[in-house]
Amino acid sequence: MSYEIRTAKLDVMSTAAPTSRTSAPAASKAASRASTPPPSAPSAIARRPALDWRIRFAVLALIWGFSFLLIKLGTEAYAPFQVTFGRLLFGTAVLAVTMAVRRERLPRGLRTWGHLMVAAFFLNALPFSLFAYAELTIPSTLAGICNATSPLWGMALSLVALSEDRPTRRRVAGLGIGFLGVLTVLGVWQGFSGLDVTGTAMALLASLSYPVGWIYVRRTLADSAHSDLSLTGAQLLLATLQLAVVTPLFTTLPTSFPVVPLLAVAALGALGTGFAMLLQYGLVAEVGPTTATMVTYFIPVIATAAGVLLLNERLGWNTPVGAIVVLAGAALTQSRRQR
């Protein structure tokens, strides 16, 4: 997810939601090494796991798809900033344990930490907080679909910010189709009747934040010599520190800790953030970025099914139809450049 995301720039701009829901520095490095032999020192994340990649792919899609439901459950008892802080704290803990087991160290150099501070804001702290606030007023299904617009925003931004990304007719058509799908989801012909504009705008802004972070990382950290796990752990640590500063300023300490929302936040962080990142980069290293990022197309489907079946959220016909159009457009924007 969604915190989630979501990759920096694999073959082309894409989410991971990331979801995703995701850490761009490590993904960018994994992508650059996907077609080359591994270095003499084995990557902390690229070791080949025992489980078949298809099983891990399905698990990742389920984790990120259910992340929006977990956000909704968490915000029933805790303030959005508290949900985000808990998510980052549990996610960082998972990566810290992994780094300790694999004897990885945090990156060195003020320049690297400065760039990671910016990446942590745009790829974790900001989008996670916006999605949590958005789900106070919009269904988790709509939040999941908004998350699927990240490849569209990424395509639009990369055409402006990355000179090597030249537009093709297919990718421009995909951009137009994708945003037509967004308008369908929003029910523009009804004048957005019944739609919470503020919550929806926050979810779309969260989805926009991911590609902003990806582009920044591609320009600053794509060639870093540090390992994937080291960069990812440092990024999540910085995002956690950012929320540790912000949360007490805008929230008060909860007077009670209901079990279900607390477990939801813990699962959101430990599984949807920490464990999901490890799964994602392992997939990128094993099967390549193109196949790995296909998980993006399953996230809104799972998020919608979870919201309808488990939270009894209602859907108008335009929501699933628009989601299909969004995903079709996103797929076209990620097609390879025509020579």
Secondary structure, 3 states (H helix, E strand, C coil): CCCCCCCCCCCCCCCCCCCCCCCHHHHHHHHHHCCCCCCCCCCCCCCCCCCCHHHHHHHHHHHHHHHHHHHHHHCCCCCHHHHHHHHHHHHHHHHHHHHHHCCCCCCCCHHHHHHHHHHHHHHHHHHHHHHHHHCCCCCHHHHHHHHCCHHHHHHHHHHHHCCCCCCCHHHHHHHHHHHHHHHHHHCHHHCCCCCCHHHHHHHHHHHHHHHHHHHHHHHHCCCCCCCHHHHHHHHHHHHHHHHHHHHHHHCCCCCCCCHHHHHHHHHHHHHHHHHHHHHHHHHHHHHCHHHHHHHHHCHHHHHHHHHHHHHCCCCCCHHHHHHHHHHHHHHHHCCCCCC
